Amino acid sequence: MEKRICFNSKKMRDKFFYMVLKNKNLIRWKELAMSFNLDRKLLDDYRSGKTTIPESLYKKLNSNLDRNILKDFDAFIELKNGNWGKVKGGIITYYKYKSIFEKGREEGLKKLKELNTKPKFDINMPLNKELAYFIGLFIGDGFCNKYGRHYQIQFVGHKKELEYYKETIFNISKKLFGWHPKIIENQNVNFIRINFNSKYLFFMLTERFKITAGRKSTTVLIPDEIIKSSSNNLLSCIAGLFDAEGCVFIDKRKIYNNPYIRFEFHVHNPSLIKQLSFILYKNNLNHYTNVERGRIIFYGNNSIRKFLKKIPLKNPKHLLKFQSFFGKNN
């Protein structure tokens, strides 16, 4: 980190900058700022001592000054580490709010103790419908990555789905992993984040199921282990996918005698669309596929009823719409 120059005498700091201005044959400070490609306000902060001067800039400023004159300034400057201001500010803030910091430290140690005693689970646990559904939902709405020693697994959903995550995902998480995730809500946006901070879950997703950490939306596939598993597990995984990325549309245009329903799955991942379409056809679930646009669509009452009998959806966002539609159109 670059060192910083600090004048301990206002008189000498003013003298230094006036000498630089005179040496450049300039009159205005604005002109001096422009000559060194500096923001005018930043130059003012350097001149007033509000901000210390980067060592490299100090050398540029005095590059044409007489060496003997510069020696006169040496006794009035200090060379500080680049982060000295943060350290100083941190120390001052600590003593000013010592009781708050101590309380925070106690809470942090308590959380760390809880984290260390958090139930661990076997990443090679037997594959079942709940785990397969969880993986499907993660493929659709999830993200995972490692930040230093911190492992994060996250789902993103709409605020309207809060109860769904609490009732469904909490129960699955408690049953499979032994704890509940943390839900983060923001008043200024319409989505929520569901966080799992677990090294074990991270390695289950990335090592066992081979799901890439980081951006995965355009490359992820249903894992081979689930593909080769039982039909119940595979269809549960697909339910998780459709609960995450599915959308119900009811077309009420006059060209139809009655409202017309369709269920659409949409992702920008051609490989996943092809894989999913093949599985659906194999299970006698006819549908329309558009690989280029990343869509799988079920049209009409019969195809959607058949889909719902085979695919165990859990998200009320879809189920309530289906229930409302078919309840009126039996």
Number of C-alpha atoms within 10 A of each C-alpha: 6 10 17 22 21 20 22 13 14 13 10 16 20 14 14 19 18 16 16 18 18 12 14 15 11 14 11 10 15 15 16 21 17 12 11 12 9 14 12 15 11 14 20 15 14 19 20 13 17 11 16 21 23 17 17 12 14 13 12 11 19 16 12 11 14 10 10 8 11 13 10 11 15 10 12 15 16 14 14 17 13 17 13 12 14 10 12 11 11 12 12 12 12 14 11 11 10 13 11 12 14 12 10 12 12 12 12 12 11 12 12 12 11 11 12 10 9 13 10 14 12 11 16 8 11 7 13 17 18 20 22 25 26 22 24 27 23 22 25 24 18 22 20 23 16 14 7 6 7 10 17 18 21 19 21 19 18 11 17 13 15 16 13 16 20 16 10 14 20 19 16 19 17 12 13 17 21 14 16 17 21 14 16 11 14 10 8 6 9 11 16 20 19 21 19 20 17 18 15 14 21 21 16 17 20 14 12 14 16 16 23 17 16 10 12 16 17 12 13 16 22 21 19 10 15 23 16 10 13 13 14 16 21 23 24 27 31 26 25 28 24 24 24 23 16 21 16 17 14 14 13 12 10 8 9 9 8 11 14 16 19 17 21 18 19 19 17 15 19 17 15 19 22 18 13 18 22 13 15 18 11 10 13 13 17 17 17 12 18 14 18 10 13 17 20 22 21 22 17 14 17 9 17 19 13 14 20 13 9 16 19 19 21 17 19 15 16 17 15 11 16 22 12 10 16 13 9 8 10 6
